[in-house]
Amino acid sequence: MKHKIITVITFILIAQFTACQKKENIIEGNMNEEKFDWDGMVCTPEGYPVVVLSPNVFYSSGGKYITLIPNMSDTGGSNWTGSGNGWAGQPKPAPDHVSIVWYVPTEMKIYEGEFALPQQKIYNLFKEGYMDYGIPIESKDGKETLHWETYNSLTVGLAPKGMVVVWMDGQNKVEIGRYQAKELSRKEANEVYKAHFKLSGDMPENVVEKELISREVPPKVREIIKQGKISCKQWDDYRLRYNWKVEFSKPLEMYSYYVRYFNSEKAGDLTPKVSQEEYNKIILESSSKVVPNNLGMYVTAQNHRNYLIRLETLDEDETIEAFKKLEEASSKSVITIFITVDDDFKNFTVTLKNDKKEIKLEKAFLRLFTLDKSNDLKNQM
């Protein structure tokens, strides 16, 4: 009996704690009425063009139209790690779902999907925004200041095999969710194809080589298609998380940083309620994060000089493979991005390591800058 009472009390406490946590994550406001300046956008991985058809709409209030995603547009020139194409529009509330249909010439298929979006999370991000150092949109004198901004778009990323990722996009970029669209049957696809492209014939059953060339699909992708190996694995791998941190070979005080990730997220601007010291812990202390492809760190050395240590470009294959190998060697240990700076602060190297293995990144493009007062971010903030 005593055991049962303890179990019940424990369950109640856990439930109360969980409820409190959920309540803390709710920012009060009318999610379906309060409006923000944002646009619907779309992008694809480079070399994988699509044509967005209809419906192609963000909705709110359980079905109320908000804004269109650009349609009948070949988005093959965009990049998964960048922003896509968008249409300007009026301020609008946070969406609760999105509906989209698109034609994929690299697969000769049409996909459709209607996905529920985490409206509370989107609303929270709009409300929280971030502090950006730059020229405000409403500036009359063109001077750079530290000011509040918020996200300006929701971007829908369309990868092979019907993979969909949605981001909140601005100076920072945050993944909202990963979704899977449905491939239309041949009969359904033919009807959609003829209706949108105003053609009398059915959609080709096989990929048309000349269409790929006309869309500037690179030879590497055309070879993948010929071998029947087209897949969304590459973009799902970008989303894999590892327990990692950054460490320096010298005592350095990091006073600011920015980071871009292979999954297209980016960060650097603080949310208004977070201190720089707390924010720095995201990369200086171990936590579950996706793999970075670009990282800049503003530091002060013991000689009182300020430097910008910039991992300008991390080679995709080398970096992701290194993270995978370290995870395989010791799955429960922390992966450290170890930065060794020389005594003259002229050069540095980058090694990935854990308690079992070390891998030097040989293909990374690295740059180190000495900062003076005119371009010292520390004096600007």
SVG drawing of the C-alpha trace seen along z (x, -y; Angstrom):
<svg xmlns="http://www.w3.org/2000/svg" viewBox="-11 -61 65 63">
<polyline fill="none" stroke="black" stroke-width="0.4" points="0.0,0.0 2.8,-2.4 4.5,-1.7 1.2,-2.5 0.9,-5.8 4.5,-6.8 3.9,-5.9 0.7,-8.0 2.4,-11.0 5.4,-10.7 3.1,-10.6 1.2,-13.7 4.5,-15.6 5.8,-14.6 2.5,-15.7 2.6,-19.0 6.2,-19.6 5.4,-18.8 2.4,-21.1 4.6,-23.9 7.2,-23.3 4.5,-23.5 3.1,-26.6 6.5,-28.3 6.8,-27.6 3.5,-29.5 3.7,-33.2 0.3,-34.7 -1.4,-36.3 -3.9,-35.7 -2.0,-33.5 -4.8,-33.6 -5.2,-37.4 -1.9,-39.1 0.0,-39.8 3.6,-39.9 5.5,-40.9 6.5,-37.6 6.3,-35.9 6.0,-32.4 9.1,-31.1 10.4,-27.9 13.8,-26.5 15.4,-23.2 18.8,-21.6 21.1,-22.8 20.7,-20.6 17.2,-19.4 14.8,-21.8 11.0,-21.6 8.0,-23.5 5.6,-24.5 1.9,-23.9 -1.2,-24.5 -2.5,-24.4 0.6,-26.2 -0.8,-28.0 0.0,-28.7 -3.2,-28.6 -4.2,-29.7 -7.4,-29.4 -8.0,-25.9 -8.3,-26.7 -8.2,-30.5 -6.0,-31.4 -2.9,-33.5 -0.4,-33.6 0.8,-31.9 4.1,-30.1 5.4,-31.1 4.0,-28.8 4.8,-27.8 8.4,-28.7 11.5,-26.6 13.4,-26.8 16.5,-24.8 18.8,-27.8 18.4,-28.0 20.4,-26.2 19.4,-24.2 21.7,-26.2 20.3,-29.5 17.0,-31.3 14.5,-30.7 12.1,-32.7 9.2,-34.6 6.4,-37.0 5.8,-40.2 2.5,-40.5 0.5,-42.0 1.2,-41.3 -0.4,-38.0 -0.7,-35.7 1.4,-32.7 0.2,-29.7 -1.1,-26.4 -0.6,-24.4 0.7,-24.4 -0.5,-22.8 1.8,-22.3 2.0,-20.3 5.1,-20.2 6.4,-18.6 9.9,-17.0 11.5,-16.6 14.5,-14.8 12.1,-12.0 9.2,-12.6 6.8,-12.6 4.4,-14.9 4.1,-15.1 1.5,-16.6 1.3,-17.3 -0.7,-19.1 1.1,-19.4 0.1,-20.7 2.6,-23.3 3.5,-24.0 1.7,-27.3 2.6,-28.1 6.3,-27.6 6.1,-29.8 4.2,-32.5 6.7,-32.4 9.6,-32.9 7.9,-35.8 7.2,-37.4 10.7,-36.7 12.7,-37.8 16.4,-38.6 18.7,-41.6 20.6,-42.4 23.5,-44.9 23.0,-46.7 20.9,-49.3 17.2,-49.1 14.7,-49.1 13.1,-52.3 16.4,-54.1 16.5,-57.6 20.2,-58.3 21.6,-55.0 23.5,-54.3 24.1,-50.8 22.6,-50.1 21.7,-47.2 18.0,-46.8 15.2,-44.2 14.1,-42.3 12.0,-39.2 11.8,-36.6 10.6,-37.7 9.6,-34.4 8.6,-30.8 10.7,-28.8 9.5,-25.4 12.4,-23.3 11.6,-20.6 14.2,-17.7 14.1,-14.5 11.5,-11.7 8.9,-14.1 11.0,-15.3 9.9,-18.7 11.5,-20.9 10.1,-24.2 12.2,-26.9 11.6,-30.3 14.0,-32.6 15.6,-36.0 19.0,-37.0 18.7,-33.7 17.1,-30.6 15.4,-27.9 14.0,-24.6 10.3,-24.2 9.8,-20.6 10.5,-17.8 7.6,-16.3 6.9,-13.6 4.7,-14.3 2.7,-11.7 3.6,-10.7 0.6,-11.0 -0.5,-7.9 0.3,-7.9 -3.4,-8.7 -3.6,-11.6 -0.2,-12.9 -1.3,-12.9 -4.4,-14.9 -2.4,-17.5 0.4,-17.7 -2.0,-18.4 -4.0,-20.9 -1.0,-22.9 1.2,-22.7 -1.8,-23.0 -0.6,-19.9 -2.7,-17.3 -0.4,-14.3 0.3,-12.4 3.4,-13.1 6.4,-11.2 7.0,-8.0 10.8,-8.3 13.1,-11.2 13.7,-13.2 17.4,-13.9 17.0,-17.0 14.6,-18.5 17.3,-18.0 19.9,-19.7 17.6,-22.6 17.2,-23.1 20.9,-23.0 20.9,-19.8 24.6,-19.1 26.2,-15.9 26.7,-14.6 23.0,-14.6 22.2,-13.2 24.5,-10.3 22.7,-9.6 19.4,-9.6 20.7,-7.2 21.9,-4.8 18.5,-4.9 20.1,-6.2 18.1,-9.4 17.4,-9.7 16.8,-12.2 19.4,-10.6 21.9,-13.4 19.5,-16.0 18.3,-13.8 21.9,-13.3 22.3,-17.1 19.7,-16.9 21.5,-14.3 22.5,-15.6 25.7,-15.0 26.9,-16.0 29.6,-18.5 31.4,-21.6 34.2,-24.0 37.5,-24.2 40.6,-26.4 44.3,-25.5 44.8,-28.9 42.9,-30.8 40.6,-32.9 37.5,-34.8 34.8,-34.5 32.6,-37.6 30.4,-36.8 30.0,-34.2 27.9,-33.2 27.3,-29.7 25.7,-28.2 24.7,-24.5 24.5,-22.0 20.8,-21.6 20.3,-25.3 19.8,-26.7 21.9,-29.7 22.4,-31.6 24.3,-34.5 21.8,-37.1 20.6,-36.9 17.1,-36.6 16.3,-39.7 16.2,-37.7 19.4,-35.8 22.8,-37.1 25.8,-36.7 27.5,-34.6 24.6,-32.2 24.4,-32.2 28.1,-31.3 27.5,-28.1 25.6,-26.7 29.0,-26.0 31.4,-26.2 29.6,-23.6 28.5,-20.2 25.0,-19.8 23.0,-18.0 23.5,-20.0 23.6,-19.4 26.9,-19.7 28.2,-23.2 29.5,-24.2 30.6,-27.8 31.6,-29.2 33.0,-32.6 34.2,-33.4 35.2,-36.8 37.7,-36.3 40.0,-38.3 43.5,-36.8 45.7,-37.3 47.6,-39.9 44.3,-41.9 44.0,-41.9 40.8,-40.9 40.6,-38.3 38.1,-36.7 38.6,-33.0 36.6,-32.0 36.0,-28.5 35.0,-29.9 34.0,-26.7 34.0,-23.2 34.1,-20.6 30.8,-18.7 32.0,-15.2 35.1,-15.5 33.2,-17.1 30.1,-15.0 32.1,-11.8 34.4,-12.8 31.4,-13.3 30.0,-9.9 33.4,-8.1 33.8,-9.7 30.2,-8.8 30.9,-5.2 34.2,-5.1 32.6,-6.3 28.8,-6.9 28.5,-8.3 31.4,-10.7 31.5,-14.4 32.9,-15.5 35.2,-18.5 36.0,-20.9 39.5,-21.7 41.0,-24.9 44.8,-25.2 46.0,-28.8 49.8,-29.5 51.7,-31.8 51.7,-34.7 48.0,-34.5 48.6,-34.1 47.1,-30.6 45.1,-27.9 44.1,-24.3 40.9,-22.4 40.7,-18.9 37.6,-16.9 38.2,-14.5 36.6,-12.5 38.0,-10.1 38.8,-7.5 39.8,-9.2 41.2,-12.4 40.5,-13.6 42.2,-16.7 40.1,-18.6 42.5,-19.0 40.0,-20.5 38.5,-23.2 39.0,-26.8 40.2,-28.7 40.9,-32.4 42.1,-34.4 41.8,-38.2 43.3,-40.7 40.6,-43.2 41.3,-46.9 39.0,-49.4 37.3,-50.4 36.0,-46.9 36.0,-45.4 32.5,-44.0 33.2,-44.1 33.3,-47.9 30.1,-48.1 27.9,-46.1"/>
</svg>
